[in-house]
Amino acid sequence: MPFVTEFAGPRRPLESWPPLVAGGVRRTSTIDTHPDGEAGSQVELRARDVLAGPGGVSVAGDVALGARLHGGVIEEIRPIGGGTDDRLTPLHGRRVGPGFRAGLAELFPDEVRSGSLLHLLLDDWVGAALVSGYALQYREIELGLPERMSVGAADRMTGVCAGWAPDASMAGYAREHNVVPCFRGPVAPPLWTDHDPGMHPVRPLRADGMRRLRRIDLRPEGETLVFDAHFRDSHLNRSGLEEVVHEYTVTGAVDPVTRTVTRVDAQVRVLPWKECPRAVDSATRITGMPLAQLRTRVRTELVGTSTCTHLNDTLRALADLDVLADLAGRVRAR
């Protein structure tokens, strides 16, 4: 089955990041997944907070983990660069899939409560692991061996998001051909240089690798706090081209006293299919929500064919604006 082009979605990837401004803070994260043998994968999870103060950019927090999975189950997870972290031991043997996020509150209550970098990475890992299946599908098509769906799989998926709405092109194609269609995204423009103080260090993707990338900026503007968030899933093909799979930008404002979202605007950059952008207006539903409730309320209230799984994950990550607002207060106090 060839790559499908007849009902492709928008293709306008972001070409640059805004500069860090004095008084602002930035949180970045990447989850890189590479296949490793039959049903295995190697994963690097990295995240960092930086502050833009009067003396320049300083690092407020940094996490770098390496993991090995087999069949989606964590066989090993450790800090990159050596050493150990006993907090990670309970993750051994856990499947990164349904139920993983629910277990984080039990295993890492302080990390969840504080909105730490570790929590962001572990919470986002579920979505990154799911999307990493795109690389396998891409490779199967290149080899002429597309994966067939199980009987009734298309019907089970129908209704979960805008792209899988009953009248969406993807759902119809899947029912007709008994395979989920696959597309080729646009080439991913580079967003940072090797020594950019606003981005944590990452190693280059390898062939068949997937990257989930996030950036959240927060800065004061008058009596409010404004944010600029970027999300991108990308894939490195065997020709050495990094292609964008999903991409959103979300901007808005937060009340610094009540810590509620006062304004939000989501923009589609890259999505697979033409019906996917129908979900973008669902982002406005978080207006008025307290940051502390975002992760829970987005999961329970933003459901069905008016929403998008990847946009929802981006909106959930905005809960971290709470801790970034505290960091911004530290910058102002200097």
Secondary structure as UniProt FT lines:
FT   TURN            6..7
FT   TURN            22..23
FT   STRAND          25..35
FT   TURN            38..39
FT   STRAND          40..53
FT   TURN            54..55
FT   STRAND          56..70
FT   TURN            71..72
FT   STRAND          73..79
FT   TURN            80..81
FT   HELIX           86..91
FT   TURN            92..93
FT   TURN            98..99
FT   HELIX           100..107
FT   HELIX           109..114
FT   HELIX           117..131
FT   HELIX           133..142
FT   TURN            143..144
FT   TURN            151..152
FT   HELIX           153..157
FT   TURN            158..159
FT   HELIX           162..164
FT   TURN            166..167
FT   HELIX           169..177
FT   TURN            194..195
FT   TURN            197..198
FT   TURN            207..208
FT   STRAND          210..221
FT   TURN            222..223
FT   STRAND          224..236
FT   TURN            238..239
FT   STRAND          242..254
FT   TURN            256..258
FT   STRAND          260..270
FT   TURN            274..275
FT   HELIX           276..286
FT   TURN            287..288
FT   HELIX           291..293
FT   HELIX           294..301
FT   TURN            305..306
FT   HELIX           309..317
FT   HELIX           318..320
FT   HELIX           321..333
//
